[in-house]
Every structure is written in C-alpha cells, then in structure tokens.
Amino acid sequence: MSGFSSSQFLSNCSSDTLAVAALRLKNGGLVAFPTETVYGLGADATNNEAVSRIYQVKGRPSEHPLIVHIASIDGLGIWARDIPEYAIALARDYWPGPMTLVLLRSEIAKDFITGGQDTVGLRVPAHALALGLLNEFAKLGGLGVAAPSANRFGQISPTTAQAVSEEIAEFLSATDLILDGGPALVGVESTIIDCTGLTPRILRPGAITEEMIFDSTGIAVSDQGDAIRVSGSLESHYSPRARVVLNAIPESGEGYIAFSTLTTPAGVERLASPSTIEEFARDLYSALRAGDVLGLPTIVVVAPEGGGLALAIRDRLLRASHEPN
C-alpha cells in the first residue's frame, strides 16, 4: 500500500508550497512537477538513494539515463565538461525550453544518473512552476533535479497532474508530492541533442527542430556518431494498453485521433480532433490515455506529415504502435 494521500496533491502552487517541495527534494523525497513538455518525476540528482526511488516508482531499468533539470544555463559548467561553442549557442537561444543537451559529464554526474555512460543530459524547462521549484531547490544548495516523465516505464507520458496520480500514486510515499501546474503546453518530450561531437546530432526529435538548430549554430545536424542511450529511444515506448494502429480507417468500437478535417466513421469513438500541429502534440497523450479509460481495444491515429513537431509526433506514434518483444 502507498503512503500517498490527497493532501500531497498540491495545486495553485505558491512560493510557500514550492519551498516545501524543494525541501522535500533536498531531504530525499520525490516531487512530480509540470514542465512545458510533460510532467516529470523529480529527485535530487546528486542523491543516489533518492534517484534509485525514481527507478523503483517507474519500474525503469537502471541502465536508462536520466535528464538533469537545472535552473539556468549557469548549471552547464557544473554538470558537464568540454562544452562546445555550438552547445552554448543552443542553450542561449532555446533555454528555457523543450531541449535537452547531451554533453560529456563532470565528476558530479555519477553513474546512477548517466546509466554508466560518460555523458549527461541537461535541460532548463520553460515552465514557471518548474523553474520556481528549481530555483527554490538551488537556494537550499541543490545542483539539479533528475526528472524522467512521471509515469510507469514504457507507458504514456502524463501531461496533467491527474494523469500522474493515476499512473504512480500507489507507488509514492508520504514524503513525496505531486505539484499541479495545469496541462502541459507542448505535450511531447524535449528534443534531445548530442553535443559530444564536432556537430550536433538529434537523438530524439521534439519541438526544437533541425532548422532551429542550424539557425542557432550555423551547423547542419549530423546523423553520424557513437550510440548513446537516451530517454524514449526504445522501439516500443509511450504505449497505451490499447493497440495503436497508424494511418488506417477506424472501425466501429475503435478510437480515432486525427486532424479535425477528417470525419469520424459511424460507431467510432473520436478521442481528439486537433486543428493545428501544436494542438496535435498537446492532445496526443491525453487522447491515448482517454482511450484506455474507455477500455478501447484499438486506437487508430492518422499521423501528421512534414518535419519539425510533426516528426516528433510520428516518432512517438511509431514507438507507441510497436509491439513489445
């Protein structure tokens, strides 16, 4: 049984509640909090015991590295070394924002954060509540918060505090908190960029696109480099209980996610009808989750075409539709 109670579900978060949450982190507790992408499950990134609880709550394999959330670009030099100029340019242009930079780790970034690799993923989230929490944590001497998505491993990433509670509340303890900052605005996870080579390389697509990277750095994105394990890179991931089928015609009794220009066949449960690519990304995970709540056996999704955010959506959908081994 969990020691978690509804009193630990905090909404309308004030500076006082953020201070309480930061103290919980400093004392080894877990805090689920919103970012602009999805909700994260945070722990003090220098506390091995606290970080190990993230893996336990999520059911996540220990060799999968975690992303460290920092309050500002100033944290780069604490967690990373040999930082290339193009990485600094990216950080200046797109932080706070939905971008994770993978860099060579410093001595502070231990194996329990990096999955035993010589690299660490860093990001400054663009969400007022997340930044407030990180700044309060820094006041207590905290250097960074490790925070993967606040869901069970391989399942749908949560974009609301309620989804976090439904996913993991039973695994949380009395020292943990869930902060409610409303729905996530982007809805898909951050772009992960490998900055360990001479040129940047996208390891996971997101809202920061190839074109944006070139605009910032003047360097074209490479597709060459050593294999690096990062979050969300498994073939089967982001998966609801329902079977996800791409670019088909749904049948009666199935769920349907597609742009609003496409009509819903008779007997089909329409789960989302976004009118823009931004809406598609923001609504995707909540729509998949709604299909599970309804007990639908199959969800048909007409994936958006094109690059940029559409590429990120297709990446998530391909993994969600992949049958696990």
C-alpha positions as CSV (number, residue, x, y, z in Angstrom):
1,M,0.0,0.0,0.0
2,S,1.1,3.6,-0.7
3,G,1.6,6.2,2.0
4,F,0.5,8.8,-0.5
5,S,-2.6,10.9,0.3
6,S,-4.7,13.5,-1.5
7,S,-3.2,16.2,0.8
8,Q,0.1,15.7,-1.1
9,F,-1.6,16.7,-4.4
10,L,-0.8,20.4,-4.5
11,S,-2.5,22.9,-6.9
12,N,-2.3,26.6,-7.2
13,C,1.3,26.4,-6.1
14,S,2.5,29.4,-4.2
15,S,6.1,30.3,-3.3
16,D,5.5,28.7,0.1
17,T,4.4,25.4,-1.4
18,L,7.4,25.4,-3.8
19,A,9.7,26.0,-0.8
20,V,8.1,22.9,0.8
21,A,8.5,20.9,-2.3
22,A,12.2,21.9,-2.7
23,L,12.8,20.9,0.9
24,R,11.2,17.5,0.2
25,L,13.7,17.1,-2.7
26,K,16.6,18.1,-0.5
27,N,15.5,15.6,2.1
28,G,15.4,12.8,-0.4
29,G,11.8,12.8,-1.4
30,L,10.3,12.7,-4.9
31,V,8.3,15.6,-6.4
32,A,6.3,15.2,-9.6
33,F,6.1,18.6,-11.3
34,P,4.9,20.1,-14.6
35,T,7.2,21.2,-17.4
36,E,6.1,22.6,-20.8
37,T,6.6,19.2,-22.4
38,V,5.2,16.6,-19.9
39,Y,5.2,16.1,-16.2
40,G,8.4,14.9,-14.6
41,L,9.2,12.8,-11.5
42,G,12.0,14.6,-9.8
43,A,14.7,13.7,-7.2
44,D,17.9,15.4,-6.1
45,A,20.3,14.5,-8.9
46,T,23.2,14.1,-6.5
47,N,21.4,11.7,-4.1
48,N,21.8,8.1,-5.2
49,E,19.2,6.8,-2.8
50,A,16.6,9.3,-4.0
51,V,17.3,8.7,-7.6
52,S,17.0,4.9,-7.1
53,R,13.5,5.5,-5.9
54,I,12.7,7.1,-9.3
55,Y,13.7,3.9,-10.9
56,Q,11.6,1.9,-8.4
57,V,8.5,4.0,-8.8
58,K,8.7,4.0,-12.6
59,G,9.8,0.3,-12.9
60,R,12.6,1.7,-15.1
61,P,15.7,-0.3,-16.0
62,S,18.7,1.2,-14.1
63,E,20.9,1.5,-17.3
64,H,18.5,4.1,-18.8
65,P,20.0,7.5,-18.1
66,L,18.0,10.4,-16.6
67,I,17.8,14.0,-17.7
68,V,19.0,16.6,-15.1
69,H,16.9,19.7,-14.9
70,I,18.8,22.9,-14.0
71,A,17.6,26.4,-13.2
72,S,19.7,28.2,-15.8
73,I,22.5,28.0,-18.3
74,D,24.9,28.6,-15.3
75,G,24.4,24.9,-14.4
76,L,26.1,23.7,-17.6
77,G,29.6,24.0,-16.2
78,I,28.6,22.2,-13.0
79,W,27.3,19.1,-14.7
80,A,29.3,19.0,-18.0
81,R,32.9,19.4,-19.3
82,D,34.5,20.3,-22.7
83,I,31.3,22.1,-23.7
84,P,31.4,23.0,-27.5
85,E,30.6,26.6,-28.5
86,Y,27.6,25.4,-30.5
87,A,26.1,23.8,-27.4
88,I,26.4,27.1,-25.6
89,A,24.7,28.8,-28.5
90,L,21.8,26.4,-28.4
91,A,21.5,26.9,-24.6
92,R,21.4,30.7,-25.0
93,D,18.8,30.6,-27.8
94,Y,16.5,27.8,-26.6
95,W,16.7,27.6,-22.8
96,P,14.4,27.7,-21.0
97,G,12.7,25.4,-23.5
98,P,11.9,21.9,-24.7
99,M,15.6,21.0,-25.5
100,T,17.9,18.5,-23.7
101,L,21.7,18.8,-24.4
102,V,23.8,15.6,-24.1
103,L,27.3,16.5,-23.0
104,L,30.4,14.9,-21.6
105,R,29.7,14.6,-17.8
106,S,31.6,16.2,-15.0
107,E,32.6,14.5,-11.8
108,I,29.2,15.4,-10.2
109,A,27.2,13.4,-12.8
110,K,27.5,9.9,-11.3
111,D,26.7,6.5,-12.9
112,F,23.3,6.4,-11.2
113,I,22.3,9.5,-13.3
114,T,24.1,8.6,-16.6
115,G,23.3,4.9,-16.8
116,G,27.1,4.3,-16.6
117,Q,27.8,6.4,-19.7
118,D,30.3,9.2,-19.9
119,T,27.6,11.7,-20.9
120,V,24.8,13.6,-19.1
121,G,21.6,15.1,-20.4
122,L,20.8,18.6,-19.2
123,R,17.7,20.9,-19.7
124,V,16.2,24.1,-18.4
125,P,12.4,23.7,-18.6
126,A,10.2,26.6,-19.8
127,H,7.5,26.4,-17.1
128,A,7.1,28.9,-14.3
129,L,6.3,26.3,-11.7
130,A,9.2,24.1,-12.7
131,L,11.7,27.0,-12.7
132,G,10.3,28.2,-9.4
133,L,10.9,24.7,-7.9
134,L,14.4,24.5,-9.3
135,N,15.3,28.0,-8.0
136,E,14.0,27.2,-4.5
137,F,16.0,23.9,-4.6
138,A,19.1,25.9,-5.6
139,K,18.6,28.2,-2.6
140,L,18.9,25.0,-0.4
141,G,22.2,24.1,-2.2
142,G,20.6,21.8,-4.7
143,L,22.5,21.5,-8.0
144,G,19.9,19.8,-10.2
145,V,16.8,17.7,-10.3
146,A,16.8,14.4,-12.2
147,A,13.4,14.0,-13.7
148,P,12.2,11.5,-16.3
149,S,8.5,11.5,-17.2
150,A,6.2,10.8,-14.2
151,N,4.7,7.5,-15.5
152,R,5.4,3.8,-15.3
153,F,8.2,2.8,-17.7
154,G,7.2,2.5,-21.3
155,Q,3.7,3.8,-20.7
156,I,2.1,7.1,-21.9
157,S,3.8,10.2,-20.6
158,P,1.5,12.2,-18.3
159,T,0.5,15.8,-19.4
160,T,-1.6,16.6,-16.3
161,A,-1.2,16.1,-12.6
162,Q,-4.3,13.9,-12.5
163,A,-2.6,11.6,-15.0
164,V,0.5,11.4,-12.8
165,S,-1.7,10.4,-9.9
166,E,-3.4,7.7,-11.8
167,E,-0.1,6.4,-13.1
168,I,2.1,6.3,-10.0
169,A,0.3,7.5,-6.8
170,E,0.2,3.9,-5.5
171,F,4.0,3.7,-5.6
172,L,4.7,7.1,-3.9
173,S,5.3,7.5,-0.2
174,A,4.3,10.1,2.5
175,T,7.5,12.1,1.8
176,D,6.5,12.7,-1.9
177,L,4.5,15.4,-3.6
178,I,2.6,16.0,-6.9
179,L,2.5,19.6,-8.0
180,D,-0.4,20.6,-10.2
181,G,0.5,23.2,-12.7
182,G,-2.2,22.5,-15.3
183,P,-1.9,20.8,-18.6
184,A,1.5,20.7,-20.3
185,L,1.6,23.1,-23.3
186,V,3.9,21.2,-25.7
187,G,2.7,17.7,-24.9
188,V,5.6,15.7,-26.3
189,E,9.0,15.3,-24.7
190,S,12.0,17.5,-25.3
191,T,14.3,17.3,-28.3
192,I,17.5,15.5,-27.2
193,I,20.6,16.8,-29.0
194,D,24.0,15.0,-28.8
195,C,26.7,17.7,-28.3
196,T,29.6,15.5,-27.8
197,G,30.9,15.6,-31.3
198,L,32.0,18.3,-33.8
199,T,28.4,18.8,-35.0
200,P,25.0,18.5,-33.2
201,R,23.0,15.3,-33.6
202,I,19.3,14.8,-32.8
203,L,18.8,11.7,-30.7
204,R,15.1,12.3,-30.0
205,P,13.0,14.7,-32.1
206,G,10.9,17.3,-30.4
207,A,9.8,20.9,-30.7
208,I,13.3,22.2,-31.3
209,T,13.9,21.3,-35.0
210,E,16.8,20.8,-37.3
211,E,16.1,24.2,-38.8
212,M,16.2,25.8,-35.4
213,I,19.5,24.1,-34.5
214,F,21.0,25.4,-37.8
215,D,19.6,28.9,-37.2
216,S,21.3,29.0,-33.8
217,T,24.6,27.4,-34.6
218,G,25.2,27.7,-38.3
219,I,26.0,24.0,-38.3
220,A,23.9,21.4,-40.1
221,V,22.7,18.5,-38.0
222,S,24.7,15.3,-38.4
223,D,23.3,11.7,-38.3
224,Q,26.7,10.2,-37.5
225,G,28.1,9.4,-34.1
226,D,28.5,6.9,-31.4
227,A,25.5,5.1,-29.9
228,I,24.2,6.9,-26.8
229,R,21.4,5.7,-24.7
230,V,18.7,8.3,-24.0
231,S,15.2,8.5,-22.7
232,G,12.4,7.4,-25.1
233,S,14.7,5.6,-27.5
234,L,13.3,2.1,-27.2
235,E,11.4,0.7,-30.2
236,S,8.3,0.2,-28.0
237,H,7.5,3.2,-25.8
238,Y,4.8,5.8,-25.0
239,S,2.3,2.9,-25.2
240,P,-1.3,2.8,-24.1
241,R,-2.9,-0.5,-23.2
242,A,-4.9,-0.3,-26.4
243,R,-3.3,-1.4,-29.7
244,V,-2.2,1.7,-31.7
245,V,-2.7,1.5,-35.5
246,L,-1.4,4.2,-37.8
247,N,-3.0,5.7,-40.9
248,A,-5.9,3.3,-41.2
249,I,-9.7,3.7,-41.4
250,P,-11.1,3.0,-37.9
251,E,-13.9,0.5,-37.4
252,S,-16.9,0.7,-35.1
253,G,-15.8,0.3,-31.5
254,E,-12.3,1.7,-32.1
255,G,-10.8,5.0,-31.1
256,Y,-9.8,7.7,-33.5
257,I,-7.2,10.6,-33.4
258,A,-6.9,12.7,-36.5
259,F,-7.0,16.3,-37.7
260,S,-10.4,18.0,-37.5
261,T,-10.7,18.0,-41.3
262,L,-11.2,14.2,-41.2
263,T,-14.6,12.9,-40.3
264,T,-15.4,10.2,-37.8
265,P,-16.9,7.0,-39.2
266,A,-20.1,5.7,-37.6
267,G,-19.6,3.9,-34.3
268,V,-16.1,5.2,-33.8
269,E,-15.0,7.0,-30.6
270,R,-13.4,10.3,-31.5
271,L,-10.6,10.9,-29.0
272,A,-9.1,14.1,-30.4
273,S,-9.7,16.4,-33.4
274,P,-6.8,18.9,-33.4
275,S,-6.8,21.7,-35.9
276,T,-3.1,22.5,-35.7
277,I,0.1,20.6,-35.3
278,E,0.6,22.2,-31.9
279,E,-2.8,21.0,-30.8
280,F,-2.0,17.5,-32.1
281,A,1.2,17.3,-29.9
282,R,-0.5,18.8,-26.9
283,D,-3.6,16.5,-27.1
284,L,-1.9,13.2,-28.2
285,Y,-1.0,11.6,-24.9
286,S,-4.2,12.7,-23.1
287,A,-6.2,11.3,-26.0
288,L,-4.4,7.9,-25.9
289,R,-5.0,7.8,-22.1
290,A,-8.7,8.6,-22.7
291,G,-8.9,5.6,-25.0
292,D,-7.6,3.4,-22.2
293,V,-10.1,4.8,-19.7
294,L,-12.8,3.9,-22.2
295,G,-11.4,0.4,-22.5
296,L,-11.0,0.6,-26.3
297,P,-9.1,-2.3,-27.8
298,T,-7.7,-0.3,-30.7
299,I,-6.9,3.4,-31.3
300,V,-6.4,4.5,-34.9
301,V,-4.2,7.6,-35.4
302,V,-3.7,9.4,-38.7
303,A,-0.2,10.8,-38.2
304,P,0.6,14.3,-39.3
305,E,3.0,14.7,-42.3
306,G,6.0,17.0,-42.5
307,G,9.0,17.9,-40.4
308,G,9.5,19.7,-37.1
309,L,6.9,18.9,-34.5
310,A,5.2,16.5,-36.9
311,L,8.3,14.5,-37.0
312,A,8.3,14.3,-33.2
313,I,4.7,13.2,-33.1
314,R,5.4,10.4,-35.7
315,D,8.4,9.3,-33.7
316,R,6.2,8.8,-30.6
317,L,3.4,7.2,-32.5
318,L,5.7,4.7,-34.2
319,R,7.0,3.6,-30.8
320,A,3.5,3.5,-29.3
321,S,2.4,1.3,-32.1
322,H,5.3,-1.1,-31.9
323,E,4.5,-4.4,-30.4
324,P,6.8,-5.0,-27.4
325,N,9.1,-8.1,-27.6
